[in-house]
């Protein structure tokens, strides 16, 4: 019975996890300063050839000994004018926003 409940939760969570499209729809066209204001300083800033910089925020839920552990990683791709032009998202949990 417990295994069935776990399976149901996993199936439901797969439907509601944020996607790259969700993040892009919310952020593309906005200025990176808005994201920094909302999320705080990014954990990683990665300049790419061609003038794009990826700002990455990462959150982990649960501990290394927890049964359930999740990583949520959001990347915003920013051009030289500080405008968000694309996004990436790694979501393993409903806790990701």
Gaussian input, Z-matrix of N, CA and C with variables (Angstrom, degrees):
# hf/3-21g

backbone

0 1
 N
 C     1     B1
 C     2     B2     1     A1
 N     3     B3     2     A2     1     D1
 C     4     B4     3     A3     2     D2
 C     5     B5     4     A4     3     D3
 N     6     B6     5     A5     4     D4
 C     7     B7     6     A6     5     D5
 C     8     B8     7     A7     6     D6
 N     9     B9     8     A8     7     D7
 C    10    B10     9     A9     8     D8
 C    11    B11    10    A10     9     D9
 N    12    B12    11    A11    10    D10
 C    13    B13    12    A12    11    D11
 C    14    B14    13    A13    12    D12
 N    15    B15    14    A14    13    D13
 C    16    B16    15    A15    14    D14
 C    17    B17    16    A16    15    D15
 N    18    B18    17    A17    16    D16
 C    19    B19    18    A18    17    D17
 C    20    B20    19    A19    18    D18
 N    21    B21    20    A20    19    D19
 C    22    B22    21    A21    20    D20
 C    23    B23    22    A22    21    D21
 N    24    B24    23    A23    22    D22
 C    25    B25    24    A24    23    D23
 C    26    B26    25    A25    24    D24
 N    27    B27    26    A26    25    D25
 C    28    B28    27    A27    26    D26
 C    29    B29    28    A28    27    D27
 N    30    B30    29    A29    28    D28
 C    31    B31    30    A30    29    D29
 C    32    B32    31    A31    30    D30
 N    33    B33    32    A32    31    D31
 C    34    B34    33    A33    32    D32
 C    35    B35    34    A34    33    D33
 N    36    B36    35    A35    34    D34
 C    37    B37    36    A36    35    D35
 C    38    B38    37    A37    36    D36
 N    39    B39    38    A38    37    D37
 C    40    B40    39    A39    38    D38
 C    41    B41    40    A40    39    D39
 N    42    B42    41    A41    40    D40
 C    43    B43    42    A42    41    D41
 C    44    B44    43    A43    42    D42
 N    45    B45    44    A44    43    D43
 C    46    B46    45    A45    44    D44
 C    47    B47    46    A46    45    D45
 N    48    B48    47    A47    46    D46
 C    49    B49    48    A48    47    D47
 C    50    B50    49    A49    48    D48
 N    51    B51    50    A50    49    D49
 C    52    B52    51    A51    50    D50
 C    53    B53    52    A52    51    D51
 N    54    B54    53    A53    52    D52
 C    55    B55    54    A54    53    D53
 C    56    B56    55    A55    54    D54
 N    57    B57    56    A56    55    D55
 C    58    B58    57    A57    56    D56
 C    59    B59    58    A58    57    D57
 N    60    B60    59    A59    58    D58
 C    61    B61    60    A60    59    D59
 C    62    B62    61    A61    60    D60
 N    63    B63    62    A62    61    D61
 C    64    B64    63    A63    62    D62
 C    65    B65    64    A64    63    D63
 N    66    B66    65    A65    64    D64
 C    67    B67    66    A66    65    D65
 C    68    B68    67    A67    66    D66
 N    69    B69    68    A68    67    D67
 C    70    B70    69    A69    68    D68
 C    71    B71    70    A70    69    D69
 N    72    B72    71    A71    70    D70
 C    73    B73    72    A72    71    D71
 C    74    B74    73    A73    72    D72
 N    75    B75    74    A74    73    D73
 C    76    B76    75    A75    74    D74
 C    77    B77    76    A76    75    D75
 N    78    B78    77    A77    76    D76
 C    79    B79    78    A78    77    D77
 C    80    B80    79    A79    78    D78
 N    81    B81    80    A80    79    D79
 C    82    B82    81    A81    80    D80
 C    83    B83    82    A82    81    D81
 N    84    B84    83    A83    82    D82
 C    85    B85    84    A84    83    D83
 C    86    B86    85    A85    84    D84
 N    87    B87    86    A86    85    D85
 C    88    B88    87    A87    86    D86
 C    89    B89    88    A88    87    D87
 N    90    B90    89    A89    88    D88
 C    91    B91    90    A90    89    D89
 C    92    B92    91    A91    90    D90
 N    93    B93    92    A92    91    D91
 C    94    B94    93    A93    92    D92
 C    95    B95    94    A94    93    D93
 N    96    B96    95    A95    94    D94
 C    97    B97    96    A96    95    D95
 C    98    B98    97    A97    96    D96
 N    99    B99    98    A98    97    D97
 C   100   B100    99    A99    98    D98
 C   101   B101   100   A100    99    D99
 N   102   B102   101   A101   100   D100
 C   103   B103   102   A102   101   D101
 C   104   B104   103   A103   102   D102
 N   105   B105   104   A104   103   D103
 C   106   B106   105   A105   104   D104
 C   107   B107   106   A106   105   D105
 N   108   B108   107   A107   106   D106
 C   109   B109   108   A108   107   D107
 C   110   B110   109   A109   108   D108
 N   111   B111   110   A110   109   D109
 C   112   B112   111   A111   110   D110
 C   113   B113   112   A112   111   D111
 N   114   B114   113   A113   112   D112
 C   115   B115   114   A114   113   D113
 C   116   B116   115   A115   114   D114
 N   117   B117   116   A116   115   D115
 C   118   B118   117   A117   116   D116
 C   119   B119   118   A118   117   D117
 N   120   B120   119   A119   118   D118
 C   121   B121   120   A120   119   D119
 C   122   B122   121   A121   120   D120
 N   123   B123   122   A122   121   D121
 C   124   B124   123   A123   122   D122
 C   125   B125   124   A124   123   D123
 N   126   B126   125   A125   124   D124
 C   127   B127   126   A126   125   D125
 C   128   B128   127   A127   126   D126
 N   129   B129   128   A128   127   D127
 C   130   B130   129   A129   128   D128
 C   131   B131   130   A130   129   D129
 N   132   B132   131   A131   130   D130
 C   133   B133   132   A132   131   D131
 C   134   B134   133   A133   132   D132
 N   135   B135   134   A134   133   D133
 C   136   B136   135   A135   134   D134
 C   137   B137   136   A136   135   D135
 N   138   B138   137   A137   136   D136
 C   139   B139   138   A138   137   D137
 C   140   B140   139   A139   138   D138
 N   141   B141   140   A140   139   D139
 C   142   B142   141   A141   140   D140
 C   143   B143   142   A142   141   D141
 N   144   B144   143   A143   142   D142
 C   145   B145   144   A144   143   D143
 C   146   B146   145   A145   144   D144
 N   147   B147   146   A146   145   D145
 C   148   B148   147   A147   146   D146
 C   149   B149   148   A148   147   D147
 N   150   B150   149   A149   148   D148
 C   151   B151   150   A150   149   D149
 C   152   B152   151   A151   150   D150
 N   153   B153   152   A152   151   D151
 C   154   B154   153   A153   152   D152
 C   155   B155   154   A154   153   D153
 N   156   B156   155   A155   154   D154
 C   157   B157   156   A156   155   D155
 C   158   B158   157   A157   156   D156
 N   159   B159   158   A158   157   D157
 C   160   B160   159   A159   158   D158
 C   161   B161   160   A160   159   D159
 N   162   B162   161   A161   160   D160
 C   163   B163   162   A162   161   D161
 C   164   B164   163   A163   162   D162
 N   165   B165   164   A164   163   D163
 C   166   B166   165   A165   164   D164
 C   167   B167   166   A166   165   D165
 N   168   B168   167   A167   166   D166
 C   169   B169   168   A168   167   D167
 C   170   B170   169   A169   168   D168
 N   171   B171   170   A170   169   D169
 C   172   B172   171   A171   170   D170
 C   173   B173   172   A172   171   D171
 N   174   B174   173   A173   172   D172
 C   175   B175   174   A174   173   D173
 C   176   B176   175   A175   174   D174
 N   177   B177   176   A176   175   D175
 C   178   B178   177   A177   176   D176
 C   179   B179   178   A178   177   D177
 N   180   B180   179   A179   178   D178
 C   181   B181   180   A180   179   D179
 C   182   B182   181   A181   180   D180
 N   183   B183   182   A182   181   D181
 C   184   B184   183   A183   182   D182
 C   185   B185   184   A184   183   D183
 N   186   B186   185   A185   184   D184
 C   187   B187   186   A186   185   D185
 C   188   B188   187   A187   186   D186
 N   189   B189   188   A188   187   D187
 C   190   B190   189   A189   188   D188
 C   191   B191   190   A190   189   D189
 N   192   B192   191   A191   190   D190
 C   193   B193   192   A192   191   D191
 C   194   B194   193   A193   192   D192
 N   195   B195   194   A194   193   D193
 C   196   B196   195   A195   194   D194
 C   197   B197   196   A196   195   D195
 N   198   B198   197   A197   196   D196
 C   199   B199   198   A198   197   D197
 C   200   B200   199   A199   198   D198
 N   201   B201   200   A200   199   D199
 C   202   B202   201   A201   200   D200
 C   203   B203   202   A202   201   D201
 N   204   B204   203   A203   202   D202
 C   205   B205   204   A204   203   D203
 C   206   B206   205   A205   204   D204
 N   207   B207   206   A206   205   D205
 C   208   B208   207   A207   206   D206
 C   209   B209   208   A208   207   D207
 N   210   B210   209   A209   208   D208
 C   211   B211   210   A210   209   D209
 C   212   B212   211   A211   210   D210
 N   213   B213   212   A212   211   D211
 C   214   B214   213   A213   212   D212
 C   215   B215   214   A214   213   D213
 N   216   B216   215   A215   214   D214
 C   217   B217   216   A216   215   D215
 C   218   B218   217   A217   216   D216
 N   219   B219   218   A218   217   D217
 C   220   B220   219   A219   218   D218
 C   221   B221   220   A220   219   D219
 N   222   B222   221   A221   220   D220
 C   223   B223   222   A222   221   D221
 C   224   B224   223   A223   222   D222
 N   225   B225   224   A224   223   D223
 C   226   B226   225   A225   224   D224
 C   227   B227   226   A226   225   D225
 N   228   B228   227   A227   226   D226
 C   229   B229   228   A228   227   D227
 C   230   B230   229   A229   228   D228
 N   231   B231   230   A230   229   D229
 C   232   B232   231   A231   230   D230
 C   233   B233   232   A232   231   D231
 N   234   B234   233   A233   232   D232
 C   235   B235   234   A234   233   D233
 C   236   B236   235   A235   234   D234
 N   237   B237   236   A236   235   D235
 C   238   B238   237   A237   236   D236
 C   239   B239   238   A238   237   D237
 N   240   B240   239   A239   238   D238
 C   241   B241   240   A240   239   D239
 C   242   B242   241   A241   240   D240
 N   243   B243   242   A242   241   D241
 C   244   B244   243   A243   242   D242
 C   245   B245   244   A244   243   D243
 N   246   B246   245   A245   244   D244
 C   247   B247   246   A246   245   D245
 C   248   B248   247   A247   246   D246
 N   249   B249   248   A248   247   D247
 C   250   B250   249   A249   248   D248
 C   251   B251   250   A250   249   D249
 N   252   B252   251   A251   250   D250
 C   253   B253   252   A252   251   D251
 C   254   B254   253   A253   252   D252
 N   255   B255   254   A254   253   D253
 C   256   B256   255   A255   254   D254
 C   257   B257   256   A256   255   D255
 N   258   B258   257   A257   256   D256
 C   259   B259   258   A258   257   D257
 C   260   B260   259   A259   258   D258
 N   261   B261   260   A260   259   D259
 C   262   B262   261   A261   260   D260
 C   263   B263   262   A262   261   D261
 N   264   B264   263   A263   262   D262
 C   265   B265   264   A264   263   D263
 C   266   B266   265   A265   264   D264
 N   267   B267   266   A266   265   D265
 C   268   B268   267   A267   266   D266
 C   269   B269   268   A268   267   D267
 N   270   B270   269   A269   268   D268
 C   271   B271   270   A270   269   D269
 C   272   B272   271   A271   270   D270
 N   273   B273   272   A272   271   D271
 C   274   B274   273   A273   272   D272
 C   275   B275   274   A274   273   D273
 N   276   B276   275   A275   274   D274
 C   277   B277   276   A276   275   D275
 C   278   B278   277   A277   276   D276
 N   279   B279   278   A278   277   D277
 C   280   B280   279   A279   278   D278
 C   281   B281   280   A280   279   D279
 N   282   B282   281   A281   280   D280
 C   283   B283   282   A282   281   D281
 C   284   B284   283   A283   282   D282
 N   285   B285   284   A284   283   D283
 C   286   B286   285   A285   284   D284
 C   287   B287   286   A286   285   D285
 N   288   B288   287   A287   286   D286
 C   289   B289   288   A288   287   D287
 C   290   B290   289   A289   288   D288

   B1=1.4517
   B2=1.5267
   B3=1.3254
   B4=1.4638
   B5=1.5304
   B6=1.3226
   B7=1.4665
   B8=1.5241
   B9=1.3330
   B10=1.4565
   B11=1.5274
   B12=1.3153
   B13=1.4648
   B14=1.5237
   B15=1.3319
   B16=1.4668
   B17=1.5128
   B18=1.3198
   B19=1.4659
   B20=1.5238
   B21=1.3116
   B22=1.4691
   B23=1.5260
   B24=1.3259
   B25=1.4641
   B26=1.5258
   B27=1.3106
   B28=1.4686
   B29=1.5189
   B30=1.3105
   B31=1.4745
   B32=1.5201
   B33=1.3219
   B34=1.4600
   B35=1.5193
   B36=1.3201
   B37=1.4644
   B38=1.5180
   B39=1.3042
   B40=1.4638
   B41=1.5161
   B42=1.3102
   B43=1.4581
   B44=1.5291
   B45=1.3279
   B46=1.4530
   B47=1.5278
   B48=1.3125
   B49=1.4590
   B50=1.5258
   B51=1.3368
   B52=1.4655
   B53=1.5327
   B54=1.3134
   B55=1.4570
   B56=1.5230
   B57=1.3214
   B58=1.4630
   B59=1.5290
   B60=1.3292
   B61=1.4634
   B62=1.5199
   B63=1.3378
   B64=1.4742
   B65=1.5258
   B66=1.3333
   B67=1.4645
   B68=1.5195
   B69=1.3267
   B70=1.4688
   B71=1.5267
   B72=1.3198
   B73=1.4662
   B74=1.5260
   B75=1.3203
   B76=1.4603
   B77=1.5233
   B78=1.3603
   B79=1.4579
   B80=1.5242
   B81=1.3165
   B82=1.4752
   B83=1.5248
   B84=1.3440
   B85=1.4572
   B86=1.5212
   B87=1.3184
   B88=1.4642
   B89=1.5228
   B90=1.3150
   B91=1.4556
   B92=1.5266
   B93=1.3115
   B94=1.4652
   B95=1.5328
   B96=1.3197
   B97=1.4707
   B98=1.5298
   B99=1.3306
   B100=1.4660
   B101=1.5281
   B102=1.3278
   B103=1.4670
   B104=1.5244
   B105=1.3242
   B106=1.4667
   B107=1.5250
   B108=1.3105
   B109=1.4593
   B110=1.5313
   B111=1.3263
   B112=1.4656
   B113=1.5322
   B114=1.3405
   B115=1.4642
   B116=1.5228
   B117=1.3245
   B118=1.4543
   B119=1.5265
   B120=1.3255
   B121=1.4656
   B122=1.5321
   B123=1.3243
   B124=1.4706
   B125=1.5298
   B126=1.3249
   B127=1.4650
   B128=1.5262
   B129=1.3223
   B130=1.4678
   B131=1.5201
   B132=1.3331
   B133=1.4621
   B134=1.5220
   B135=1.3431
   B136=1.4572
   B137=1.5255
   B138=1.3424
   B139=1.4681
   B140=1.5301
   B141=1.3154
   B142=1.4618
   B143=1.5258
   B144=1.3226
   B145=1.4665
   B146=1.5352
   B147=1.2939
   B148=1.4620
   B149=1.5120
   B150=1.3294
   B151=1.4568
   B152=1.5131
   B153=1.3205
   B154=1.4670
   B155=1.5242
   B156=1.3320
   B157=1.4587
   B158=1.5211
   B159=1.3348
   B160=1.4631
   B161=1.5254
   B162=1.3255
   B163=1.4558
   B164=1.5281
   B165=1.3389
   B166=1.4594
   B167=1.5216
   B168=1.3340
   B169=1.4554
   B170=1.5222
   B171=1.3167
   B172=1.4586
   B173=1.5181
   B174=1.3150
   B175=1.4664
   B176=1.5172
   B177=1.3097
   B178=1.4592
   B179=1.5155
   B180=1.3144
   B181=1.4563
   B182=1.5178
   B183=1.3111
   B184=1.4483
   B185=1.5212
   B186=1.3135
   B187=1.4602
   B188=1.5180
   B189=1.3064
   B190=1.4640
   B191=1.5159
   B192=1.3292
   B193=1.4611
   B194=1.5285
   B195=1.3135
   B196=1.4613
   B197=1.5279
   B198=1.3081
   B199=1.4596
   B200=1.5145
   B201=1.3009
   B202=1.4566
   B203=1.5201
   B204=1.3110
   B205=1.4688
   B206=1.5168
   B207=1.3003
   B208=1.4618
   B209=1.5160
   B210=1.3265
   B211=1.4580
   B212=1.5191
   B213=1.3108
   B214=1.4587
   B215=1.5256
   B216=1.3062
   B217=1.4633
   B218=1.5289
   B219=1.3373
   B220=1.4659
   B221=1.5163
   B222=1.3253
   B223=1.4560
   B224=1.5149
   B225=1.3103
   B226=1.4628
   B227=1.5187
   B228=1.3235
   B229=1.4547
   B230=1.5263
   B231=1.3260
   B232=1.4630
   B233=1.5228
   B234=1.3450
   B235=1.4705
   B236=1.5309
   B237=1.3286
   B238=1.4750
   B239=1.5323
   B240=1.3330
   B241=1.4703
   B242=1.5323
   B243=1.3347
   B244=1.4692
   B245=1.5183
   B246=1.3246
   B247=1.4618
   B248=1.5278
   B249=1.3220
   B250=1.4634
   B251=1.5264
   B252=1.3348
   B253=1.4633
   B254=1.5276
   B255=1.3363
   B256=1.4665
   B257=1.5287
   B258=1.3206
   B259=1.4608
   B260=1.5170
   B261=1.3232
   B262=1.4586
   B263=1.5185
   B264=1.3237
   B265=1.4633
   B266=1.5177
   B267=1.3179
   B268=1.4599
   B269=1.5091
   B270=1.3092
   B271=1.4477
   B272=1.5132
   B273=1.3126
   B274=1.4596
   B275=1.5233
   B276=1.3058
   B277=1.4641
   B278=1.5184
   B279=1.3072
   B280=1.4602
   B281=1.5158
   B282=1.3377
   B283=1.4547
   B284=1.5208
   B285=1.3332
   B286=1.4639
   B287=1.5184
   B288=1.3488
   B289=1.4646
   B290=1.4997
   A1=110.63
   A2=116.60
   A3=120.22
   A4=110.86
   A5=116.79
   A6=120.96
   A7=110.69
   A8=117.01
   A9=120.84
   A10=110.65
   A11=117.41
   A12=120.91
   A13=110.82
   A14=116.85
   A15=121.04
   A16=110.45
   A17=117.17
   A18=121.43
   A19=111.21
   A20=116.90
   A21=120.70
   A22=110.99
   A23=117.03
   A24=120.99
   A25=110.02
   A26=117.92
   A27=120.79
   A28=112.10
   A29=116.77
   A30=120.15
   A31=111.14
   A32=116.78
   A33=120.07
   A34=112.01
   A35=116.93
   A36=119.58
   A37=111.21
   A38=118.31
   A39=120.83
   A40=111.28
   A41=117.48
   A42=121.37
   A43=112.52
   A44=117.27
   A45=119.97
   A46=114.14
   A47=118.11
   A48=121.03
   A49=109.36
   A50=118.43
   A51=120.48
   A52=111.79
   A53=115.89
   A54=121.71
   A55=110.30
   A56=115.58
   A57=121.21
   A58=109.95
   A59=117.15
   A60=120.59
   A61=111.56
   A62=116.54
   A63=120.06
   A64=110.86
   A65=115.59
   A66=120.54
   A67=110.04
   A68=117.14
   A69=120.73
   A70=110.75
   A71=116.86
   A72=120.27
   A73=110.92
   A74=116.81
   A75=120.57
   A76=112.31
   A77=118.58
   A78=119.94
   A79=116.39
   A80=119.81
   A81=120.15
   A82=109.78
   A83=114.81
   A84=121.59
   A85=113.57
   A86=116.52
   A87=120.01
   A88=110.21
   A89=116.77
   A90=122.77
   A91=109.46
   A92=117.29
   A93=121.94
   A94=112.03
   A95=117.28
   A96=119.25
   A97=111.68
   A98=117.50
   A99=120.75
   A100=110.63
   A101=116.82
   A102=120.72
   A103=110.68
   A104=116.67
   A105=120.21
   A106=109.86
   A107=116.72
   A108=120.75
   A109=111.09
   A110=117.05
   A111=120.66
   A112=113.10
   A113=117.96
   A114=121.98
   A115=114.06
   A116=117.80
   A117=120.58
   A118=109.40
   A119=117.26
   A120=119.59
   A121=110.66
   A122=117.50
   A123=119.90
   A124=110.84
   A125=116.00
   A126=120.40
   A127=111.43
   A128=116.16
   A129=120.94
   A130=109.97
   A131=116.80
   A132=123.32
   A133=105.45
   A134=116.04
   A135=120.93
   A136=110.37
   A137=117.99
   A138=119.90
   A139=109.63
   A140=116.29
   A141=122.83
   A142=109.93
   A143=117.36
   A144=119.28
   A145=109.70
   A146=116.62
   A147=120.67
   A148=114.15
   A149=117.81
   A150=119.82
   A151=115.84
   A152=119.17
   A153=121.72
   A154=108.38
   A155=116.12
   A156=122.41
   A157=107.50
   A158=115.79
   A159=119.99
   A160=108.68
   A161=115.40
   A162=123.44
   A163=106.65
   A164=117.07
   A165=120.64
   A166=111.21
   A167=114.41
   A168=122.64
   A169=107.41
   A170=116.16
   A171=121.05
   A172=109.89
   A173=115.21
   A174=121.31
   A175=107.68
   A176=116.63
   A177=121.25
   A178=108.35
   A179=114.78
   A180=121.79
   A181=108.18
   A182=116.85
   A183=121.61
   A184=109.57
   A185=116.79
   A186=121.11
   A187=109.87
   A188=116.60
   A189=120.25
   A190=111.45
   A191=117.92
   A192=121.19
   A193=111.93
   A194=117.77
   A195=121.04
   A196=110.74
   A197=115.70
   A198=120.72
   A199=109.43
   A200=116.45
   A201=121.57
   A202=108.93
   A203=116.21
   A204=121.80
   A205=108.27
   A206=116.93
   A207=120.70
   A208=110.53
   A209=115.28
   A210=122.59
   A211=107.89
   A212=115.45
   A213=121.73
   A214=107.11
   A215=116.93
   A216=121.10
   A217=108.40
   A218=115.06
   A219=121.86
   A220=107.71
   A221=117.35
   A222=121.71
   A223=110.66
   A224=116.37
   A225=121.25
   A226=108.24
   A227=116.35
   A228=123.73
   A229=107.70
   A230=116.00
   A231=121.61
   A232=110.23
   A233=116.63
   A234=120.35
   A235=110.75
   A236=116.02
   A237=121.50
   A238=112.70
   A239=117.69
   A240=121.47
   A241=111.42
   A242=117.96
   A243=124.89
   A244=113.44
   A245=117.05
   A246=121.42
   A247=109.81
   A248=116.62
   A249=122.18
   A250=108.09
   A251=116.02
   A252=121.07
   A253=113.13
   A254=117.69
   A255=121.26
   A256=107.75
   A257=115.69
   A258=120.26
   A259=109.97
   A260=114.83
   A261=120.87
   A262=107.31
   A263=115.61
   A264=119.95
   A265=109.20
   A266=116.04
   A267=122.71
   A268=106.00
   A269=116.29
   A270=120.74
   A271=109.15
   A272=115.00
   A273=119.87
   A274=111.26
   A275=117.44
   A276=119.17
   A277=111.23
   A278=115.05
   A279=121.15
   A280=111.98
   A281=116.51
   A282=120.61
   A283=112.17
   A284=117.40
   A285=121.05
   A286=109.50
   A287=115.24
   A288=120.07
   A289=109.03
   D1=-42.21
   D2=-179.88
   D3=-63.68
   D4=-38.85
   D5=178.68
   D6=-63.69
   D7=-38.68
   D8=178.43
   D9=-64.75
   D10=-42.67
   D11=178.45
   D12=-62.49
   D13=-41.47
   D14=177.92
   D15=-62.77
   D16=-42.75
   D17=179.41
   D18=-62.20
   D19=-42.44
   D20=179.08
   D21=-62.82
   D22=-44.01
   D23=178.75
   D24=-62.03
   D25=-43.61
   D26=178.96
   D27=-62.51
   D28=-41.72
   D29=179.29
   D30=-65.17
   D31=-43.11
   D32=178.76
   D33=-66.67
   D34=-37.21
   D35=-178.24
   D36=-68.75
   D37=-30.28
   D38=179.58
   D39=-63.60
   D40=-28.58
   D41=-178.56
   D42=-77.65
   D43=-25.42
   D44=-171.29
   D45=-109.51
   D46=2.66
   D47=-179.24
   D48=-72.16
   D49=134.18
   D50=179.49
   D51=-59.32
   D52=145.82
   D53=-179.90
   D54=-115.03
   D55=171.54
   D56=175.14
   D57=-56.58
   D58=-40.35
   D59=-179.65
   D60=-64.50
   D61=-37.84
   D62=177.50
   D63=-60.94
   D64=-46.56
   D65=-178.86
   D66=-66.61
   D67=-45.25
   D68=-179.55
   D69=-61.17
   D70=-43.66
   D71=-179.15
   D72=-60.47
   D73=-36.66
   D74=-178.34
   D75=-76.71
   D76=-32.76
   D77=-167.44
   D78=-115.05
   D79=-26.51
   D80=-176.54
   D81=-60.25
   D82=133.00
   D83=-179.34
   D84=97.31
   D85=-15.29
   D86=179.97
   D87=-91.23
   D88=166.19
   D89=179.16
   D90=-84.70
   D91=142.23
   D92=-178.16
   D93=-59.70
   D94=-27.76
   D95=179.27
   D96=-61.80
   D97=-28.62
   D98=176.95
   D99=-66.56
   D100=-41.49
   D101=179.38
   D102=-67.91
   D103=-41.83
   D104=178.44
   D105=-63.30
   D106=-38.02
   D107=177.39
   D108=-63.43
   D109=-37.72
   D110=-178.50
   D111=-80.87
   D112=-42.51
   D113=-173.20
   D114=-99.97
   D115=-12.93
   D116=-173.36
   D117=87.21
   D118=-176.08
   D119=-178.42
   D120=-64.57
   D121=141.42
   D122=178.53
   D123=-70.27
   D124=153.75
   D125=176.25
   D126=-75.71
   D127=-30.23
   D128=-178.28
   D129=-136.13
   D130=141.25
   D131=172.70
   D132=-129.14
   D133=117.31
   D134=-173.75
   D135=-122.21
   D136=107.21
   D137=176.10
   D138=-75.39
   D139=138.38
   D140=178.02
   D141=-116.12
   D142=158.45
   D143=174.10
   D144=-59.22
   D145=147.50
   D146=178.73
   D147=91.59
   D148=5.83
   D149=174.39
   D150=87.97
   D151=6.62
   D152=177.27
   D153=-93.93
   D154=139.49
   D155=174.78
   D156=-124.14
   D157=135.07
   D158=177.84
   D159=-102.87
   D160=122.66
   D161=175.55
   D162=-100.25
   D163=124.52
   D164=-173.98
   D165=-122.54
   D166=132.11
   D167=173.88
   D168=-114.46
   D169=137.61
   D170=-179.19
   D171=-132.81
   D172=133.89
   D173=176.18
   D174=-127.86
   D175=140.11
   D176=174.83
   D177=-120.65
   D178=136.64
   D179=179.06
   D180=-116.08
   D181=138.52
   D182=-176.48
   D183=89.18
   D184=168.03
   D185=179.53
   D186=-109.19
   D187=174.13
   D188=-179.62
   D189=-63.79
   D190=-20.33
   D191=179.24
   D192=-100.67
   D193=-1.02
   D194=-178.35
   D195=-72.51
   D196=148.76
   D197=176.33
   D198=-66.91
   D199=-40.18
   D200=-179.65
   D201=-113.19
   D202=122.47
   D203=179.24
   D204=-133.72
   D205=138.27
   D206=-177.52
   D207=-135.32
   D208=145.71
   D209=173.01
   D210=-117.77
   D211=132.31
   D212=176.93
   D213=-120.23
   D214=119.78
   D215=-177.83
   D216=-128.32
   D217=125.95
   D218=179.49
   D219=-120.85
   D220=130.04
   D221=176.62
   D222=-121.34
   D223=131.49
   D224=176.68
   D225=-113.49
   D226=126.23
   D227=-176.65
   D228=-94.89
   D229=121.17
   D230=-169.51
   D231=-121.42
   D232=136.94
   D233=178.02
   D234=-87.37
   D235=-178.75
   D236=-176.34
   D237=-65.35
   D238=-17.98
   D239=178.77
   D240=-93.42
   D241=12.97
   D242=178.14
   D243=70.75
   D244=15.55
   D245=-179.81
   D246=-93.72
   D247=135.53
   D248=177.64
   D249=-75.29
   D250=123.77
   D251=-175.66
   D252=-114.16
   D253=-13.76
   D254=179.06
   D255=-163.55
   D256=172.92
   D257=-178.86
   D258=-147.60
   D259=160.15
   D260=172.31
   D261=-137.61
   D262=154.14
   D263=-176.38
   D264=-147.82
   D265=130.69
   D266=169.85
   D267=-119.79
   D268=111.31
   D269=-177.97
   D270=-126.17
   D271=129.35
   D272=178.31
   D273=-118.92
   D274=8.91
   D275=-172.19
   D276=-156.37
   D277=157.45
   D278=172.20
   D279=-67.57
   D280=-16.34
   D281=179.18
   D282=-70.65
   D283=-18.96
   D284=-179.52
   D285=-69.74
   D286=142.44
   D287=177.84
   D288=-121.51

